[in-house]
Amino acid sequence: MPKYPENPTPPPAHSHAPADPAPARRAVPQVSISTGAVAAVLAGGVVLTALLAAVAVTAISVAIAAVVLRSMLRDHHRR
């Protein structure tokens, strides 16, 4: 009678081929953003937004004034 080992290890179910290595990533330079830079950008955005609002309000005011003056001049020429 042949002798068998007490704890036989089963053969692997499938052979695992090694996966392709991950593509090498290019080194990206570390960019550090300081709090002062963020505050400067935010302050610049606020200032630009305020200037844009001021220009819009001025344009609307000038347009209204032009309409009123034209109306007044038209009434003056009719008399």
TIVO-2410 file (N, C-alpha, C; in nm, 3 decimals):
# residues 79
REC num residu      c1      c2      c3 atome chaine
REC   1      M   0.083  -0.115   0.000     N      A
REC   1      M   0.000   0.000   0.000    CA      A
REC   1      M   0.090   0.124   0.000     C      A
REC   2      P   0.062   0.223  -0.092     N      A
REC   2      P   0.146   0.343  -0.096    CA      A
REC   2      P   0.110   0.437   0.018     C      A
REC   3      K   0.209   0.510   0.063     N      A
REC   3      K   0.187   0.604   0.173    CA      A
REC   3      K   0.151   0.741   0.114     C      A
REC   4      Y   0.048   0.803   0.169     N      A
REC   4      Y   0.004   0.936   0.130    CA      A
REC   4      Y   0.036   1.035   0.242     C      A
REC   5      P   0.061   1.161   0.206     N      A
REC   5      P   0.088   1.259   0.313    CA      A
REC   5      P  -0.038   1.285   0.393     C      A
REC   6      E  -0.017   1.323   0.520     N      A
REC   6      E  -0.130   1.346   0.610    CA      A
REC   6      E  -0.213   1.467   0.565     C      A
REC   7      N  -0.148   1.577   0.530     N      A
REC   7      N  -0.219   1.698   0.486    CA      A
REC   7      N  -0.175   1.732   0.344     C      A
REC   8      P  -0.242   1.675   0.248     N      A
REC   8      P  -0.202   1.706   0.111    CA      A
REC   8      P  -0.247   1.848   0.074     C      A
REC   9      T  -0.163   1.923   0.006     N      A
REC   9      T  -0.201   2.056  -0.040    CA      A
REC   9      T  -0.262   2.042  -0.178     C      A
REC  10      P  -0.382   2.098  -0.197     N      A
REC  10      P  -0.444   2.084  -0.328    CA      A
REC  10      P  -0.366   2.167  -0.431     C      A
REC  11      P  -0.366   2.124  -0.554     N      A
REC  11      P  -0.297   2.202  -0.656    CA      A
REC  11      P  -0.374   2.332  -0.680     C      A
REC  12      P  -0.305   2.436  -0.720     N      A
REC  12      P  -0.377   2.562  -0.743    CA      A
REC  12      P  -0.480   2.547  -0.853     C      A
REC  13      A  -0.595   2.612  -0.834     N      A
REC  13      A  -0.704   2.599  -0.929    CA      A
REC  13      A  -0.668   2.664  -1.063     C      A
REC  14      H  -0.596   2.772  -1.058     N      A
REC  14      H  -0.553   2.838  -1.180    CA      A
REC  14      H  -0.419   2.905  -1.154     C      A
REC  15      S  -0.344   2.921  -1.255     N      A
REC  15      S  -0.216   2.989  -1.238    CA      A
REC  15      S  -0.240   3.138  -1.261     C      A
REC  16      H  -0.196   3.217  -1.168     N      A
REC  16      H  -0.220   3.361  -1.174    CA      A
REC  16      H  -0.102   3.426  -1.244     C      A
REC  17      A  -0.131   3.485  -1.359     N      A
REC  17      A  -0.025   3.555  -1.431    CA      A
REC  17      A  -0.004   3.691  -1.364     C      A
REC  18      P   0.119   3.735  -1.349     N      A
REC  18      P   0.142   3.865  -1.284    CA      A
REC  18      P   0.083   3.977  -1.370     C      A
REC  19      A   0.017   4.070  -1.302     N      A
REC  19      A  -0.045   4.182  -1.372    CA      A
REC  19      A   0.063   4.276  -1.424     C      A
REC  20      D   0.027   4.349  -1.530     N      A
REC  20      D   0.121   4.447  -1.582    CA      A
REC  20      D   0.145   4.553  -1.474     C      A
REC  21      P   0.266   4.596  -1.459     N      A
REC  21      P   0.290   4.698  -1.357    CA      A
REC  21      P   0.219   4.828  -1.395     C      A
REC  22      A   0.177   4.901  -1.294     N      A
REC  22      A   0.106   5.026  -1.317    CA      A
REC  22      A   0.196   5.122  -1.394     C      A
REC  23      P   0.138   5.199  -1.487     N      A
REC  23      P   0.222   5.293  -1.562    CA      A
REC  23      P   0.285   5.395  -1.467     C      A
REC  24      A   0.407   5.429  -1.495     N      A
REC  24      A   0.479   5.523  -1.409    CA      A
REC  24      A   0.416   5.661  -1.422     C      A
REC  25      R   0.389   5.722  -1.310     N      A
REC  25      R   0.329   5.856  -1.311    CA      A
REC  25      R   0.440   5.959  -1.316     C      A
REC  26      R   0.412   6.066  -1.392     N      A
REC  26      R   0.508   6.175  -1.396    CA      A
REC  26      R   0.503   6.251  -1.265     C      A
REC  27      A   0.614   6.296  -1.224     N      A
REC  27      A   0.620   6.374  -1.100    CA      A
REC  27      A   0.556   6.509  -1.123     C      A
REC  28      V   0.454   6.539  -1.045     N      A
REC  28      V   0.385   6.667  -1.055    CA      A
REC  28      V   0.444   6.759  -0.950     C      A
REC  29      P   0.483   6.878  -0.988     N      A
REC  29      P   0.541   6.967  -0.888    CA      A
REC  29      P   0.439   7.003  -0.781     C      A
REC  30      Q   0.484   7.005  -0.659     N      A
REC  30      Q   0.396   7.038  -0.547    CA      A
REC  30      Q   0.366   7.187  -0.549     C      A
REC  31      V   0.238   7.223  -0.550     N      A
REC  31      V   0.198   7.363  -0.552    CA      A
REC  31      V   0.136   7.393  -0.417     C      A
REC  32      S   0.199   7.484  -0.345     N      A
REC  32      S   0.142   7.521  -0.216    CA      A
REC  32      S   0.079   7.659  -0.229     C      A
REC  33      I  -0.045   7.668  -0.186     N      A
REC  33      I  -0.120   7.793  -0.194    CA      A
REC  33      I  -0.129   7.850  -0.053     C      A
REC  34      S  -0.079   7.968  -0.036     N      A
REC  34      S  -0.081   8.028   0.097    CA      A
REC  34      S  -0.217   8.092   0.123     C      A
REC  35      T  -0.243   8.116   0.249     N      A
REC  35      T  -0.369   8.180   0.288    CA      A
REC  35      T  -0.375   8.322   0.233     C      A
REC  36      G  -0.260   8.389   0.229     N      A
REC  36      G  -0.258   8.525   0.177    CA      A
REC  36      G  -0.297   8.530   0.031     C      A
REC  37      A  -0.253   8.430  -0.046     N      A
REC  37      A  -0.288   8.427  -0.189    CA      A
REC  37      A  -0.438   8.406  -0.207     C      A
REC  38      V  -0.494   8.319  -0.127     N      A
REC  38      V  -0.639   8.294  -0.136    CA      A
REC  38      V  -0.715   8.420  -0.098     C      A
REC  39      A  -0.670   8.488   0.007     N      A
REC  39      A  -0.737   8.612   0.050    CA      A
REC  39      A  -0.725   8.720  -0.058     C      A
REC  40      A  -0.609   8.727  -0.123     N      A
REC  40      A  -0.591   8.827  -0.228    CA      A
REC  40      A  -0.683   8.799  -0.347     C      A
REC  41      V  -0.697   8.674  -0.384     N      A
REC  41      V  -0.785   8.638  -0.496    CA      A
REC  41      V  -0.930   8.669  -0.460     C      A
REC  42      L  -0.969   8.636  -0.338     N      A
REC  42      L  -1.107   8.665  -0.297    CA      A
REC  42      L  -1.133   8.815  -0.291     C      A
REC  43      A  -1.037   8.890  -0.238     N      A
REC  43      A  -1.055   9.035  -0.231    CA      A
REC  43      A  -1.062   9.094  -0.371     C      A
REC  44      G  -0.977   9.046  -0.461     N      A
REC  44      G  -0.982   9.093  -0.600    CA      A
REC  44      G  -1.115   9.062  -0.665     C      A
REC  45      G  -1.168   8.944  -0.638     N      A
REC  45      G  -1.299   8.908  -0.694    CA      A
REC  45      G  -1.410   8.996  -0.641     C      A
REC  46      V  -1.403   9.028  -0.512     N      A
REC  46      V  -1.505   9.115  -0.452    CA      A
REC  46      V  -1.497   9.254  -0.512     C      A
REC  47      V  -1.374   9.306  -0.528     N      A
REC  47      V  -1.357   9.440  -0.584    CA      A
REC  47      V  -1.407   9.444  -0.728     C      A
REC  48      L  -1.370   9.343  -0.807     N      A
REC  48      L  -1.414   9.342  -0.946    CA      A
REC  48      L  -1.566   9.330  -0.957     C      A
REC  49      T  -1.626   9.250  -0.870     N      A
REC  49      T  -1.771   9.237  -0.871    CA      A
REC  49      T  -1.837   9.370  -0.835     C      A
REC  50      A  -1.782   9.439  -0.736     N      A
REC  50      A  -1.838   9.568  -0.697    CA      A
REC  50      A  -1.824   9.669  -0.811     C      A
REC  51      L  -1.710   9.670  -0.879     N      A
REC  51      L  -1.692   9.761  -0.992    CA      A
REC  51      L  -1.790   9.730  -1.104     C      A
REC  52      L  -1.810   9.603  -1.131     N      A
REC  52      L  -1.905   9.565  -1.236    CA      A
REC  52      L  -2.047   9.609  -1.199     C      A
REC  53      A  -2.084   9.592  -1.073     N      A
REC  53      A  -2.217   9.636  -1.030    CA      A
REC  53      A  -2.229   9.787  -1.042     C      A
REC  54      A  -2.123   9.860  -1.007     N      A
REC  54      A  -2.127  10.006  -1.017    CA      A
REC  54      A  -2.142  10.050  -1.162     C      A
REC  55      V  -2.071   9.985  -1.253     N      A
REC  55      V  -2.082  10.019  -1.395    CA      A
REC  55      V  -2.223   9.990  -1.445     C      A
REC  56      A  -2.281   9.878  -1.403     N      A
REC  56      A  -2.417   9.844  -1.447    CA      A
REC  56      A  -2.518   9.946  -1.396     C      A
REC  57      V  -2.506   9.984  -1.270     N      A
REC  57      V  -2.600  10.082  -1.213    CA      A
REC  57      V  -2.585  10.217  -1.284     C      A
REC  58      T  -2.460  10.256  -1.311     N      A
REC  58      T  -2.437  10.382  -1.381    CA      A
REC  58      T  -2.497  10.380  -1.522     C      A
REC  59      A  -2.479  10.269  -1.592     N      A
REC  59      A  -2.534  10.258  -1.728    CA      A
REC  59      A  -2.686  10.267  -1.726     C      A
REC  60      I  -2.748  10.202  -1.630     N      A
REC  60      I  -2.895  10.208  -1.621    CA      A
REC  60      I  -2.939  10.350  -1.589     C      A
REC  61      S  -2.867  10.416  -1.499     N      A
REC  61      S  -2.903  10.554  -1.464    CA      A
REC  61      S  -2.890  10.648  -1.584     C      A
REC  62      V  -2.783  10.633  -1.660     N      A
REC  62      V  -2.765  10.717  -1.778    CA      A
REC  62      V  -2.874  10.690  -1.881     C      A
REC  63      A  -2.911  10.564  -1.898     N      A
REC  63      A  -3.017  10.530  -1.993    CA      A
REC  63      A  -3.149  10.593  -1.951     C      A
REC  64      I  -3.180  10.586  -1.823     N      A
REC  64      I  -3.306  10.646  -1.774    CA      A
REC  64      I  -3.303  10.797  -1.792     C      A
REC  65      A  -3.187  10.858  -1.761     N      A
REC  65      A  -3.176  11.004  -1.777    CA      A
REC  65      A  -3.192  11.043  -1.923     C      A
REC  66      A  -3.136  10.964  -2.015     N      A
REC  66      A  -3.149  10.994  -2.158    CA      A
REC  66      A  -3.295  10.986  -2.202     C      A
REC  67      V  -3.367  10.888  -2.156     N      A
REC  67      V  -3.508  10.874  -2.193    CA      A
REC  67      V  -3.589  10.992  -2.140     C      A
REC  68      V  -3.562  11.031  -2.015     N      A
REC  68      V  -3.636  11.143  -1.956    CA      A
REC  68      V  -3.605  11.273  -2.029     C      A
REC  69      L  -3.476  11.297  -2.059     N      A
REC  69      L  -3.439  11.420  -2.131    CA      A
REC  69      L  -3.500  11.423  -2.270     C      A
REC  70      R  -3.500  11.309  -2.338     N      A
REC  70      R  -3.559  11.305  -2.473    CA      A
REC  70      R  -3.707  11.336  -2.467     C      A
REC  71      S  -3.772  11.279  -2.366     N      A
REC  71      S  -3.915  11.306  -2.349    CA      A
REC  71      S  -3.941  11.454  -2.321     C      A
REC  72      M  -3.858  11.514  -2.235     N      A
REC  72      M  -3.875  11.655  -2.203    CA      A
REC  72      M  -3.848  11.744  -2.325     C      A
REC  73      L  -3.746  11.709  -2.403     N      A
REC  73      L  -3.716  11.788  -2.522    CA      A
REC  73      L  -3.825  11.775  -2.627     C      A
REC  74      R  -3.883  11.656  -2.640     N      A
REC  74      R  -3.990  11.636  -2.737    CA      A
REC  74      R  -4.111  11.721  -2.699     C      A
REC  75      D  -4.144  11.722  -2.569     N      A
REC  75      D  -4.256  11.805  -2.523    CA      A
REC  75      D  -4.224  11.953  -2.543     C      A
REC  76      H  -4.102  11.994  -2.526     N      A
REC  76      H  -4.065  12.135  -2.542    CA      A
REC  76      H  -4.074  12.177  -2.689     C      A
REC  77      H  -4.036  12.089  -2.781     N      A
REC  77      H  -4.042  12.122  -2.923    CA      A
REC  77      H  -4.186  12.126  -2.975     C      A
REC  78      R  -4.277  12.056  -2.913     N      A
REC  78      R  -4.416  12.056  -2.958    CA      A
REC  78      R  -4.484  12.189  -2.929     C      A
REC  79      R  -4.439  12.261  -2.831     N      A
REC  79      R  -4.505  12.387  -2.792    CA      A
REC  79      R  -4.469  12.499  -2.881     C      A
***
